[in-house]
């Protein structure tokens, strides 16, 4: 049987958490040995809380604006670098890498079928001209 992938996060100590065992109904009728009828459990040992990775990803996806804001606040703005396309121009094959940041966008055309210096395009007009067969030579 496949197990869920979990990530252990450190818990702040000492801590007091609501008892996960009892509820108001059970506490009054059956009693709870976990919290000694207080409704809270005191944690004094070094604790790591396992959280399923899927739940972390779900949280990040649902809270993307606030997560992105926190990442920018802590680590600064990071340019987005991604392969945009693989194209053929004049029977030469190129990988197009798009680099986006606050300052703008630049496209880098790296030839993949033969060694050649990369080409840089700072404007969308020049990049589109290259895609349509312009060599720039």
C-alpha positions, -999 to 999 in steps of 0.1 A, spaced: 0 0 0 13 34 -10 18 59 18 13 97 16 44 118 13 47 140 44 70 169 53 79 174 90 76 210 103 90 220 136 64 229 162 70 258 186 76 247 221 62 247 247 28 245 231 -8 239 241 -31 225 214 -68 215 214 -72 179 222 -77 159 189 -93 130 208 -122 144 226 -151 166 216 -176 184 239 -200 154 237 -174 127 243 -156 147 270 -187 148 291 -199 112 285 -168 90 279 -140 111 293 -106 116 278 -73 103 291 -53 123 265 -61 157 280 -73 148 315 -107 165 308 -91 199 301 -97 199 263 -61 209 257 -29 189 255 4 204 266 34 196 244 68 198 260 89 174 239 107 184 207 79 180 182 78 177 144 44 178 128 40 156 97 19 174 70 10 157 37 28 173 8 -4 173 -12 -21 195 14 8 220 13 6 222 -25 -32 227 -22 -26 255 3 -1 272 -19 -24 269 -50 -54 283 -31 -33 312 -15 -10 320 -44 -11 359 -41 -2 359 -4 24 332 -8 40 351 -37 40 383 -17 57 365 12 83 350 -11 91 384 -26 93 400 8 117 374 21 138 365 -9 133 394 -34 119 393 -68 131 364 -90 129 365 -128 108 339 -145 129 318 -169 112 292 -191 115 275 -224 88 291 -245 91 270 -277 112 249 -300 112 263 -335 128 259 -369 142 289 -388 158 284 -422 162 247 -414 180 254 -381 165 243 -349 163 267 -319 151 266 -283 135 298 -273 140 308 -237 119 336 -223 132 356 -194 106 378 -177 112 403 -148 99 436 -136 123 453 -161 108 436 -191 112 405 -213 141 391 -233 141 361 -256 172 340 -261 174 317 -291 198 288 -285 206 267 -316 202 230 -306 212 212 -338 247 228 -341 269 249 -318 263 286 -324 263 317 -302 229 325 -288 208 353 -302 191 378 -279 159 397 -287 149 427 -265 118 436 -284 88 415 -294 90 429 -330 126 416 -334 117 382 -319 87 378 -342 109 388 -372 134 361 -363 106 335 -360 95 344 -395 129 338 -410 149 369 -404 186 360 -398 200 392 -383 232 385 -401 
